């Protein structure tokens, strides 16, 4: 049973004007689909390791050396994007009371969290992601990863993430990544973030 490309949970134009329809087509149908095809090709070489990407990326040393980087890059790309689509919504949502309190306790205020997350996303050199994660000790942390690396490989559970590869924003925002990051806050699916938060807590 191969890894499959998930459908978007909303229409391609649903996140307008913040995330444009053309970008969503390119990002989902082309970029994400390429990660799916590439990770399937890699895993087909070693059917004995299975297809549980989260388990494989939790300990990359268990991945055979000849496909390890391909699985890190493309398996991570698939997991990151499959989560990313669910972390956005055209509906207006807010953090739950519990999550809002945890964000305030950890960062000082919601605005301070937003500033920390924005800095992580803005300052990630080249391609990568910024994340809000839950550490093994249950504490929240903002971090960033390069390329398609996932916090899962560091033992951390991502509950919010933004793709800062240029393909995620260049059609609409050109080279002005900060404008894209600002727009992202208008489409965050806090209900999904809270679901992930509760599951790990």
C-alpha positions in Angstrom: 0.0 0.0 0.0 1.8 3.1 -1.2 1.8 6.6 0.4 -1.0 8.6 -1.3 -1.4 12.3 -1.8 -4.2 13.6 0.5 -6.9 15.8 -0.9 -7.0 19.4 0.3 -9.6 19.8 3.1 -11.0 22.9 1.3 -11.2 24.3 -2.3 -8.0 25.6 -3.9 -9.3 29.2 -3.8 -10.7 28.9 -0.2 -7.8 30.7 1.4 -7.9 33.7 -0.8 -6.8 36.5 -0.5 -4.2 35.3 1.9 -3.0 32.2 0.0 -3.8 32.3 -3.7 -5.4 29.6 -5.8 -2.5 29.3 -8.2 0.0 28.7 -5.4 -2.3 26.1 -3.9 -2.5 24.2 -7.2 1.3 24.3 -7.7 2.1 23.5 -4.0 -0.3 20.6 -3.6 -0.6 19.1 -7.1 3.0 19.5 -8.1 5.4 19.9 -5.1 3.6 17.7 -2.6 2.8 15.1 -5.2 6.5 14.9 -6.2 7.4 14.1 -2.5 4.8 11.3 -2.5 6.1 9.8 -5.8 9.8 10.1 -4.7 9.2 8.5 -1.2 7.2 5.7 -2.7 10.1 5.0 -5.2 12.6 5.0 -2.3 10.5 2.7 -0.1 9.9 0.3 -2.9 13.6 -0.6 -2.8 13.4 -1.8 0.8 9.8 -3.2 1.4 11.1 -4.8 4.6 11.1 -1.5 6.5 7.5 -0.8 5.8 5.8 2.6 5.1 5.3 4.1 8.6 7.0 7.4 7.9 6.6 8.8 11.4 8.3 5.7 12.8 11.0 5.8 10.3 11.8 9.5 10.7 11.7 9.1 14.5 15.0 7.1 14.2 16.5 7.7 10.7 19.3 5.3 11.5 16.9 2.4 10.9 16.4 3.5 7.3 18.9 1.7 4.9 21.7 4.1 4.0 21.1 4.0 0.2 17.6 5.5 0.6 18.0 7.3 4.0 18.3 10.9 2.6 15.6 10.3 0.0 13.2 9.2 2.8 14.2 12.1 5.0 13.7 14.6 2.2 10.6 13.2 0.6 9.0 11.4 3.5 9.5 14.5 5.6 8.1 16.6 2.7 5.0 14.4 2.6 4.4 14.5 6.4 5.1 18.2 6.6 2.7 19.1 3.8 0.0 16.7 4.8 -0.1 18.5 8.2 0.3 21.9 6.7 -2.9 21.7 4.6 -4.9 20.8 7.8 -3.3 23.7 9.7 -5.1 26.2 7.5 -8.8 27.0 7.1 -10.9 29.7 5.5 -12.9 29.9 8.7 -12.1 32.2 11.6 -10.8 30.2 14.6 -9.1 31.0 17.9 -6.8 29.1 20.2 -8.6 27.2 23.0 -8.5 28.6 26.5 -6.0 25.9 27.6 -3.7 26.4 24.6 -3.9 30.2 24.9 -2.9 29.9 28.6 0.0 27.7 27.8 1.2 30.1 25.0 1.0 33.0 27.5 2.8 31.1 30.2 5.6 30.0 27.8 6.1 33.1 25.7 4.7 35.9 27.9 1.7 36.7 25.7 0.1 35.6 22.5 1.7 38.5 20.8 5.1 37.4 22.1 4.4 33.9 20.7 3.4 35.4 17.4 6.6 37.4 17.3 8.8 34.4 18.2 7.1 32.3 15.5 7.4 35.1 12.9 11.1 35.5 13.7 11.7 31.7 13.4 10.0 31.8 10.0 11.6 35.0 8.7 15.1 34.1 9.8 15.2 30.5 8.5 17.9 30.9 5.9 17.0 29.3 2.5 14.3 26.7 2.5 12.6 25.2 5.5 9.8 25.5 8.1 9.0 27.2 11.3 7.2 25.2 14.0 5.3 25.3 17.3 6.1 22.0 18.9 5.5 20.1 22.1 8.6 18.7 23.6 8.8 15.3 25.3 8.5 17.2 28.7 5.2 18.7 27.6 6.6 22.2 27.1 5.9 24.3 24.1 8.7 25.6 21.9 9.1 27.6 18.7 11.8 26.2 16.4 12.7 25.9 12.7 14.0 23.1 10.5 15.9 23.2 7.2 14.6 21.8 3.9 12.0 19.1 4.6 13.4 18.0 8.0 10.7 17.3 10.6 10.7 18.0 14.3 9.6 14.3 14.7 13.2 13.4 14.1 14.2 15.4 17.2 11.6 13.7 19.3 9.3 16.7 19.2 5.6 16.9 18.1 4.7 19.6 15.7 1.3 21.2 16.3 1.7 24.3 14.0 4.0 24.8 11.1 4.5 27.2 8.2 6.3 26.3 5.0 8.8 29.0 4.1 10.1 27.4 0.9 9.8 30.0 -1.9 7.3 27.8 -3.7 4.8 28.4 -0.8 4.6 32.1 -1.4 6.5 33.4 -4.5 3.6 33.6 -6.9 1.7 36.1 -4.7 4.3 37.6 -2.4 7.4 37.4 -4.6 10.5 37.7 -2.3 8.6 39.3 0.6 8.5 36.4 2.9 7.3 38.5 6.0 4.1 39.5 4.2 3.3 35.8 3.6 4.0 35.0 7.2 1.7 37.8 8.3 -1.0 36.5 6.0 -0.6 33.0 7.3 -1.9 34.1 10.7 -5.3 34.9 9.1 -5.8 31.3 8.0 -4.5 29.2 10.9 -6.8 26.4 11.8 -6.6 26.8 15.6 -9.1 24.0 16.0 -6.6 21.6 14.4 -3.7 23.0 16.4 -5.7 22.5 19.6 -6.6 18.9 18.6 -2.9 18.1 18.1 -2.1 19.9 21.4 -4.6 17.9 23.4 -3.5 14.6 21.8 0.1 15.1 22.9 -0.6 16.7 26.3 
